[in-house]
Amino acid sequence: MSAAFDIVALGELLIDFTDRGLSDSGMQLFERNPGGAPANVLSAAARFGRRTAFIGKVGDDMHGRFLRDTLAAAGIDTSGLLLSPDVFTTLAFVALDGRGERHFSFARKPGADTCLRPDELDMPLLRSTRVLHVGSLSLTDEPARSATLAAVRAARQAGAIISYDPNYRAALWPDEATAAAQMRTLLPLADVVKLSDEETALLTDAAEPAEAARRLLAQGVSCAAVTLGEKGALVVVRDGMQIVPAFPSDPVDTTGAGDSFWGGFLHRMLALNKQPAALTVSDAADCARWGSAVAACCITRRGAIPAMPSPQEVLALL
């Protein structure tokens, strides 16, 4: 029996209020953009026709309804998304510096995304997907932490590939040690992991990307990808490693860069129709080239979900 979905993602769905310069009276302006790393990954994959679904919680408020409608418009199934009247949709205020790099301030005390309970999980969705993708922002607080672990175990038991992006946001954790301890809990359950070169030491105690990736594989991860910013990405599998250069791009907003990379990577991995443990170095590099092409297109536009490129744009780069 073929799976009903290619990729189901669980985690934060929120508003990125992105810096839009100053008003006529000199006040800072913010633009409302749909965001949340797991949803960004899905939107990138959905652009390639992948069957995607989201599991999470938003507030039953103007922002939550906007996010639900945005996912639906992007072709993402929202049957696993709950709108709660009890909590407010999480907000992230994102200031951009001159190079398009981001600085975050969160309104999340608590935010709806942290309030997803294990008993609210859509189990049929989790048992009918080829890939379950999760991040680490759903590990910061209970009950979402328990819900995330329960979802991963249910999907794994049903034979899904587990994809993990330990996306570190210092402002959301009490301290770095707590973050490291919680973020590492998912590593033994993950098949494919994407992390940035800024997260290597936090996840593995090794700052150097190649050594960090080797340590991930020693914990049972089958394929690790370390994004290296302008230098591209390092992919590591059992039979070796390779650096895949980034495509030249003129960044306007790097929001969603890593997520768009991973959406393209997962799309290509599914197209190869191989289990992560069977991926060769050339397979993993092929996936990373697809991811890099998607990211290079994405960062030339503002926002994340609205900035995801079409297959035609990506194929033109490839």
C-alpha positions in Angstrom: 0.0 0.0 0.0 1.4 3.4 -0.9 1.5 6.1 1.7 -1.2 8.8 1.6 1.4 11.5 2.2 5.0 12.1 1.1 5.9 14.4 4.0 4.1 15.2 7.2 5.6 17.9 9.4 4.9 18.7 13.0 5.9 21.8 15.0 5.7 25.5 15.0 3.5 27.5 12.7 3.7 31.2 13.5 3.8 34.8 12.2 7.2 36.3 11.2 6.8 40.0 11.5 9.6 41.0 9.2 11.4 44.4 9.2 10.1 46.6 6.5 12.0 49.8 7.2 10.6 53.0 8.6 7.2 54.7 8.3 6.8 58.4 7.2 7.0 59.3 10.9 10.2 57.4 11.5 8.7 54.3 13.2 9.8 50.8 12.4 7.4 48.9 10.1 6.9 45.1 10.3 5.3 43.0 7.5 3.2 40.0 8.5 4.6 36.8 6.9 3.6 33.2 7.5 6.4 31.2 9.1 7.6 28.3 11.1 10.4 26.0 10.0 8.4 22.8 9.6 5.7 24.6 7.5 8.4 26.2 5.4 9.9 22.8 4.6 6.5 21.5 3.5 5.8 24.5 1.4 9.0 24.0 -0.5 8.2 20.3 -1.1 4.6 21.0 -2.0 5.8 23.3 -4.9 7.2 20.1 -6.5 3.8 18.4 -6.2 4.7 16.5 -3.0 1.7 15.4 -0.9 2.2 17.2 2.4 0.3 17.7 5.7 0.9 19.7 8.8 0.3 18.8 12.5 0.4 21.6 15.0 -1.6 24.2 16.9 -2.3 27.9 16.3 -4.7 30.3 18.1 -8.3 30.7 16.9 -7.5 34.3 16.1 -6.8 36.4 13.1 -3.2 35.2 12.8 -4.1 31.5 13.3 -6.8 31.6 10.6 -4.5 33.4 8.2 -1.8 30.7 8.7 -4.4 27.9 8.2 -5.5 29.5 4.9 -1.9 30.1 3.8 -1.1 26.4 4.2 -4.2 25.4 2.4 -3.4 27.8 -0.5 0.1 26.2 -0.6 -1.4 22.8 -1.1 -0.7 21.6 2.4 -3.3 19.4 4.1 -4.4 21.1 7.4 -6.6 18.4 8.9 -4.0 17.9 11.6 -3.8 21.7 12.4 -5.8 22.7 15.5 -7.2 26.2 16.2 -7.4 26.8 19.9 -9.5 29.5 21.5 -7.4 29.3 24.7 -3.9 30.4 23.4 -2.6 33.0 21.1 -0.8 32.3 17.8 3.0 32.5 18.3 4.6 35.7 16.9 8.3 36.2 15.9 9.6 39.7 15.2 12.4 39.5 12.7 14.8 42.4 12.3 17.2 42.2 9.2 20.7 43.7 9.1 22.3 45.0 6.0 23.2 41.5 4.7 19.7 40.1 5.2 20.7 38.2 8.3 18.1 37.9 11.0 17.6 38.8 14.7 14.6 37.4 16.5 12.2 38.5 19.3 9.4 36.0 20.2 6.0 36.5 21.6 5.5 33.0 22.9 4.6 32.9 26.7 3.0 30.5 25.9 2.4 30.4 22.2 -0.1 28.1 20.7 2.6 25.9 19.1 4.0 24.9 22.5 0.5 23.7 23.7 0.0 20.8 21.3 -0.8 17.7 23.5 0.0 14.0 22.7 -3.7 13.2 22.8 -4.4 15.8 20.1 -2.0 14.2 17.5 -3.6 13.0 14.2 -2.4 9.4 14.4 -3.8 8.3 11.0 -1.7 11.1 9.4 1.4 10.0 11.2 0.9 6.4 10.2 0.3 7.2 6.5 3.4 9.3 5.6 6.7 8.4 3.9 8.6 11.0 5.9 7.8 12.7 9.2 9.8 16.0 9.6 10.2 17.7 13.0 12.3 20.5 14.4 13.5 21.4 17.9 11.3 24.4 18.7 8.6 21.9 19.6 11.0 20.5 22.3 11.3 23.8 24.3 8.1 23.3 26.4 5.6 20.8 27.5 3.2 19.5 26.4 4.5 20.0 22.8 7.8 18.2 23.7 5.9 15.0 24.7 3.7 15.3 21.6 6.7 15.5 19.4 8.3 12.4 20.8 5.0 10.5 20.7 4.6 11.5 17.0 8.1 10.5 16.1 7.7 7.1 17.8 4.3 6.5 16.1 5.6 7.4 12.6 8.8 5.3 13.1 6.7 2.3 14.1 4.7 2.7 11.0 7.8 2.7 8.8 8.2 6.4 8.1 11.6 8.0 7.6 12.3 10.5 10.4 13.7 13.9 9.3 15.0 16.3 12.0 16.2 19.9 11.9 17.6 20.9 15.3 16.9 24.6 14.7 18.5 26.5 17.6 16.9 29.8 18.7 18.6 30.9 21.9 15.8 33.2 22.9 13.4 30.3 23.3 15.5 28.3 25.8 16.4 29.0 29.4 20.1 28.3 28.7 22.4 26.6 26.2 22.9 23.5 28.3 19.1 22.8 28.5 18.8 23.4 24.7 21.6 21.0 24.0 20.2 18.3 26.3 16.7 18.5 24.8 17.7 18.9 21.2 19.9 15.8 21.4 17.0 13.6 22.5 15.7 13.2 19.0 19.1 12.3 17.3 18.9 8.5 18.1 15.4 8.5 16.5 16.3 10.4 13.3 17.3 9.0 9.9 18.2 12.2 8.2 19.4 15.4 10.0 19.9 18.9 8.7 21.8 21.3 10.9 23.8 24.5 10.3 27.5 25.0 11.0 26.4 27.2 14.0 24.7 24.2 15.6 27.3 21.5 15.3 29.0 22.0 18.7 25.6 22.3 20.4 24.4 18.9 19.0 27.7 16.9 19.0 30.4 18.8 21.1 32.3 19.0 17.8 32.4 22.4 16.1 34.0 21.2 12.9 31.3 20.2 10.5 32.8 16.9 9.2 33.6 15.6 12.7 30.1 16.7 13.9 28.5 14.8 11.0 30.5 11.7 11.8 29.3 11.8 15.4 25.7 12.0 14.2 26.2 8.9 12.1 27.7 7.2 15.1 24.4 7.8 16.9 22.4 6.1 14.2 21.7 8.9 11.8 21.9 7.6 8.2 22.5 10.9 6.4 23.5 14.3 7.8 23.7 17.6 6.0 25.5 20.6 7.5 24.6 23.9 5.8 27.6 26.2 5.5 26.0 29.4 4.4 27.6 30.8 1.2 29.9 27.9 1.0 27.1 25.4 0.4 26.5 22.2 2.3 28.4 19.2 3.6 26.7 15.9 3.2 27.8 12.8 5.1 26.6 9.2 4.7 28.2 5.8 5.6 30.4 5.6 2.5 31.8 9.1 2.7 31.3 12.9 2.6 31.2 15.7 0.0 30.8 19.5 0.0 28.2 20.7 -2.4 28.8 24.4 -3.4 26.0 26.9 -3.1 24.5 28.5 -6.2 25.4 32.2 -6.6 22.5 34.3 -5.4 21.8 37.9 -4.4 20.1 37.6 -1.0 17.2 39.9 -0.1 16.0 37.9 3.0 17.6 34.7 4.3 14.4 33.7 6.3 13.6 30.2 5.2 16.9 29.5 3.5 17.7 26.4 5.5 14.1 25.2 5.3 13.8 25.7 1.6 17.1 23.8 1.2 15.7 20.9 3.2 12.4 20.9 1.4 14.3 20.5 -1.9 16.6 17.9 -0.3 13.7 15.7 0.9 11.8 16.0 -2.4 14.8 14.7 -4.2 15.5 12.0 -1.7 11.9 10.7 -2.2 12.3 10.9 -6.0 15.4 8.6 -5.7 13.1 6.2 -3.8 15.9 4.9 -1.5 15.9 4.5 2.2 18.4 6.9 3.9 20.7 4.0 4.9 21.0 3.1 1.2 22.0 6.6 0.0 25.5 6.9 -1.5 27.6 10.0 -1.3 26.6 10.9 -4.9 22.9 10.4 -4.0 23.2 12.7 -1.0 25.1 15.3 -3.0 22.4 15.1 -5.7 19.8 15.8 -3.0 21.9 18.7 -1.6 22.2 20.2 -5.1 18.4 20.3 -5.4 18.2 21.8 -1.9 20.8 24.5 -2.8 19.0 25.4 -6.0 15.7 25.8 -4.0 17.4 27.9 -1.4 19.2 30.1 -3.9 15.8 31.0 -5.4 14.1 31.4 -2.1 16.4 34.0 -0.6 16.0 36.4 -3.5 12.5 37.2 -2.2 11.1 38.4 1.1 9.5 36.0 3.6 9.6 32.2 3.6 6.4 30.4 2.5 5.6 33.1 -0.1 9.1 33.0 -1.4 9.3 29.3 -2.3 10.3 28.8 -6.0 8.5 27.0 -8.7 10.0 23.7 -10.2 10.7 25.6 -13.4 12.9 28.2 -11.5 14.8 25.4 -9.7 15.3 23.3 -12.9 16.6 26.4 -14.7 19.4 26.7 -12.0 20.1 23.0 -12.0 
